[in-house]
Amino acid sequence: MVSLNTMRTKFGVLLSVIIAGALLAFIFSLKTEMGFTGNDPEVGSINGEDIHYSEFLAAYDDVKSQMGELNTDQAAQQALTNTWQILLTDHVFVPSFEELGLTVGDAEHKSMVRGERASNVFGSIFGNPQTGEYSLEAVTAFLEQVENNPQAQKMWSFVSKQADVDRAMMKYQELVKKGAYATALEVERGVKSANNTYNGRYVVARYTTVADSLVNVSDSEIKAYYNAHKSQYKQTPYRTISYVEYEVLPTDADKAAIEAEAKAATETFAAATDVKAYARENRYASVAQTYITAAQMTSEEKETLTKGKVYGPALVADQWRAARVVDVRNVPEKFNLSHIVLNYTDTELADSLMTVAKKGDFAALASQYSVAETAADGGKIGEIAYSTLSNEFADALVGKKKGDVVKVTMGNVIQILKIDGVSAIQKHYKLANLVYPIVPSQQTQRDVHNAASLFAVNAANDGFDATVTAQAQSSRTANIEHAAREVRGIDGHSLEVVFWANKAKVGDVSELIKLDNNHYVIATLTGINDNEYRTVSEVANQIKATLLRDKKFEQIASKMTGNTIEEVATAAEGEVKNYENVKYDAYYVPGIGVEPRVLGAIASLEAGKLSAPIKGASGVYVLVNDTVTPAAEAQTVEAEKVKQQAAAEQNAMRAFYAVQELAEVEDNTVGYF
C-alpha cells in the first residue's frame, strides 16, 4: 500500500527531475484565498502578467510541502526555482494547450489511473521501483484512504492535476517532434562525412603576424557592429557593492589554549574507567556507533589503538583528536544478507515468520510479506560490511553464521534478517573519541565584533572609502544580479547582504551585517545598472577584437594565393603541414586544434582541390585533401536518416526553452521569500 509519506517523497523527487529535465511537466492549478484586501504586492511577472504575493505564496507552500524541510540554502533556492517554473506553466503553457485543444478528458484520465495509458506521474508513484511495472493494486489501496482522509483527498487531487498537465505536455512534445525532420541534403552530407577519412596538407597564417597598430577600427564601426549584434549583449540588471569582511578566526593565543586544554583532557580521558559515562559528561567526547577494522585506521592510529594504547592528542584538520578502544569483536568483515521488513506493530506476524523463516523459503516469504522494495528480489540486500552496521544490527549479528535468522526492531519497522553468507573473521574495534576543534575564543569573537562595529560607525559618518583607507582595510567589489540570493565571493549565507543592497540607494552604507559563520560584512552601494543591454563602451574592446580579426583576415587572405598548397605557403611565408585520419565528427584535429570551420572545409572538399582561405579562430587556413578514404563499415542512408531525425527532434525540443525565454519571467521575490 502506498502511504501519504511515500507519495510525498516520490512525488517530491519526481517534481525536481521533471522540472530539471523536461521543463515544466507539472502545474499547480491553485487559486489563492488569502484574503488580502488591497495589500497584495507584486513579486514579479510572467509574460507581462503580474504575479502577486498571495499567488506565489500558495504555489511556494505547495512546493515546500512536497520537498519537505528546506534545511539548506540550495534547497530553498530550488524551491523558489520550482515555484517559478510551475507558475510559468500555469500562465503560459496551460492556456496555450487549451487553445490548441490539448486537453485531457475524463476517460483519458481514468485510463491513466488504470495503467492502460502511460503516465509519468502515476507511474513514478505507483510503479514497482525494481521492475517498473505499474501497480493498480497500490492505486486502489491508496484510493481507499481518500474516502475518509482529508489529507489523502488533497494529495490525490493535487497529483491528479499534475498527471493531466504532464499528459498535455507529452502531447505537445509529440506535436513539436513531428514538426521536425531531416532533409535529404542533410542525410546525404551526413553519410558522406561519416564514411570518409581525410588526409591532406594545410598552411596557416596567424592573426598575430599582423600588428594591431596596422589595422584601423573606428568608433563608428564598433557602434555599427554593436547595433547589428545587440542581442548578444543582453544582460541581467545588477547592483554593485563594495564591502569589507571581518572573519572571526582563532588567534595564536586561542590555538595554544585549546592545545593545552586538549592535552589535559586526554589524560583524564585515558584514565577514565567508564568511558561512556565520561562521554556523557564531556561534550567533546563520544563513543562511536559502529565498529571499524585496523585497515580503516591511519597508520598512527593502528600503531597505538590495536595495542590497547591511547592515540593522541594529535592535530588533525584543525582539531585536536584523541581516541581509545572501548570494545573488540571478532566477527566476519562482511555479511551477505536478505531481509523481511514489517511495520513495527506486526509483532505477532514477525514471530510467526521467524519460526517459518528458519526452515522455509525465505525469498518467498519476503516476496509475500515484506513492505520493502527489496521484496521484488526475494528480500536480497547483498553484501554489507560489518563496519557500516548500526549498534542494533551489529549486536544482533555477533556470533551468527550462514543460515541463521535474527530479528531486529528499530524505529518504526521490524526486520527479520537471514544470513546468506559470511566472509573471513576479522578484529573489529569500537572507539571512543575526544575531539577539540580549534575555534575562536569568546574574547576573540568580542574583539572582532567590536572592530567591525567601529568600522560600520565610522563608514556611516566619514564615508566608506575614507574609512577603508583610515583603518587600512581591504575592500572588495561584487555585482549582485537581479533575483540573485547570494553574493559571489562572500562565504556563508549572504542573503542579508542581498536584502540590504536591493533596498539601498547609491552611496548608502550598511549597518553591521552578521552572517551565519561568525562572519561580518559592511557594504556600500556604488552603482545600479538597470540597462537591458550592456553599453557600447562596456563591450567596445570585445567588439574591437572581433573587427580586428575580420580585417586581418582580409589582409592575410589577399596574400594567400597560388595554384598549389606549396605556392600558397610561399606567398604567405609559411610552411606546409600535414593532417591525417581526420573524421568529420572529430572535435579536435591534431596540429590544428579546435577549428570548426576548418573541419567543415576538410569534410566538404573533393580530393586534390585547393580550398579558399578559411577564417579560423586563430588564423587563416588554406588546405587541400590529398586522399579521401571510405570507411571500412559504411554508414547507410537509413541509419544516417535515423540519426539525423533524432537530432532534429532533439533540437526541436528547444522550443520549450524558447517559450520560457519569450515569456520573460521577472523575479522580484528577494525580500519576500
Order of alpha helices (4+ residues) and beta strands (2+ residues): alpha-beta-beta-alpha-alpha-alpha-alpha-alpha-alpha-alpha-alpha-beta-alpha-beta-alpha-alpha-beta-alpha-beta-beta-beta-alpha-alpha-beta-alpha-beta-beta-beta-alpha-alpha-beta-alpha-beta-beta-alpha-alpha-beta-alpha-beta-beta-alpha-alpha-beta
